[in-house]
Amino acid sequence: MKIQAIKRLCMDRDTFYLFNCKNGQQFLCNGAAAWPVEGIRITEGMIPALFDISEKQQTKVNIHEREYTDERFCVEPWPGEKPLEDMGTVWDSGKFYKALKGENGLLFIDLAQTKPGENKEGKFVFFERGEEGRMPLVACYGDMLVGALVMPTKARAIMETLEKISYIPLNPYCDDEEKDGEE
């Protein structure tokens, strides 16, 4: 568990959620991504000390612990996961996003949300954890276990940017319509 990376991401969103999953696993979450708690069992009351959150900061930060029943929150491979093809990185509105291609099209995840789960090489293998009627999660495997579960971002702005930079006219030297008297 990369404490400082998790602290920064949670403080950026003013939110620390501690999920106690029915499988016994715990996850820390900021509302956009979740990272497994490893090697220690923590409680809501331990979060300020564990993350060195001052009393002043605590007044601005939401800290909540709750039981969580979403079976997709596990560190082991999940039944029905679908591999995602890494299409590269996209820069949009001051952030890097990972573009991932799956059966249902492109998914984009904020690359910063994966940092706490990186392995030594900083590489991931990505899988989509879908469930009927629910937003998919992207499971980021740094090794054999999940290092991060990330919610895909709304991609409208990213897609508009990609459409602008990827549009190449068929013939940039003339219009699509024939000009009068020219062939």
N, C-alpha and C positions, 0 to 999 in steps of 0.2 A: 504494500500500500504506500503510495507516494503522497505523504501527508501534505506537504507544501503545495503540490499541484492540485490536490483535491480542495484544500483550503481556498486557494485563489479562485478556482472555478465556482465554488459555493458562495464565497464572499461577493463575487461579481454579480450573482443573482440574488444575494441576501437570503439564501435558503440553504439549510442543511436538513435533509430528511434522512432518517435512519429507518430502513425497512427491515423488519424481522420476518423472513419468509418462512412458510410452513415447512420447507425442507431443512430448516435449521440454519441456512445461510443468512448472513446480514449483508446489506448493501447500503452505501452512502450515496445520496442522490441530491442533485441540485435542481431537478425539474426538467433538465435537458439530457442528462446522462446519469448512469449509476455505475459504481465501482464496488467490487466485492471487498468486504472487510476480511483480512487474512490474519490469522495467528492470535487474535484477541477477540473477546466478546465485549462489546461496548453498550452503553446505555445513553439515553438522551442527555442525562446529567454529566456525562463524561466528555461530551463534545467540546464545550468551552475550554477545558483544560487540555484535551488532546490536540486541539487546533490552535491553542494560544490565542483565544478570542478575549479581548479586554471587556470589562464591564460596559464601557461606552459602546463598543461594537455590538455587544449582546442586545442592546436596546433597539438596534436597527436590523438585526438578523432574526429570521424565523428558524427555530430549531424544533423539529417534531420527530417523534418516534411513533411508528405504527406497525401493526401486523399487516402483512401484505400477502395476498393470495394468488397473485399472477404467477402462474407456473413457469412463465418465460424467464423469470428471475432466478437463474441458476448458473453456476459456473461450468457445469458439464455441457457437452453437446445436447441440444434439445431436439426431440423428435420433430421432424418436418422442417428443419432448417434448410434453407436453400442458399447455395453459394452465390456470392455477388462478385462480379468482375470489377476489378479496380480500374477505372477509366482515367485516373490521374487526379490532379489537384486543380481547383478553380479558385481564383481570388475574386471576391465580390464584397463590396461595402466594408472594406477593412478587415475581412476575415478570410482564412483559407477554408475551403470546403473540399471534402473527398467526394468525388463523383463515383457512384457505384451502380453498375448495370445488373438488373435482375430480370426475372421473367415478366414482371409487370412494368418495366421501364426503369428510368433513372431514379436513384435515391441520392440525396445529398446529406452529408453529416458535417457538422462543425468539427474540424480537425483538432481544435484545442481541447474538445471534450474527450478525446482519446488519450491524451498525454498521461494521465495517472495510471493507465493500464498498459503502457508500452513495455516491451521486453528490452533487453540490452541493445538490440539492434534497431529498435524503434520501428519494427515492421509488424504488420497485422495481416491476418487473413479475415475476410469479412463474410458474414452469413446473415441472411434475413430471417428473423423470427416473426413469422406472421401468425395471425389468428383471425378467424372469420369475424368481421365486423369491428376489428380493432386496428389502430395504427400499428404498423410493423415496428419492430426494434431491430437495430443493427448490432449483432453480436461481433465484437472485435476480439479475435483470438491472437494473443501475443505469443502463446505457446499452446499447450494442449487444453488450457482452461481459458475461460472468458476473462479478459482484463478490463473490459468496459462494455456496457450496454448503452447505446446511444439512440435517441429518438431522431429520426430524419427531420430536417428542417423544411419549412415551406419554401419551395424552390422557385416561386414565380419570378422574383427579381433575378435569380441566377439564370433561369431559363431565358428571360428576356435579354440578358447580357450575352449569353451564348448564341442566341439567334442573331444578334447584331454582329458579333464578331465572326460568325461562321457563314454568313450569307455571302455567296460569291455569285455575281450575275453571270449568265451564260456567256455573254459577250460584252465586256465592259466598254467597248468602243462604239457601240450603237444601241439604239432603243430596240425594244421588242417589236414595235410596229414599223412597217416599211414607211419611209418618207415619201411624200408625193413626188412622182417622177423618177424615183430611184429604185433600183432593183437589187 
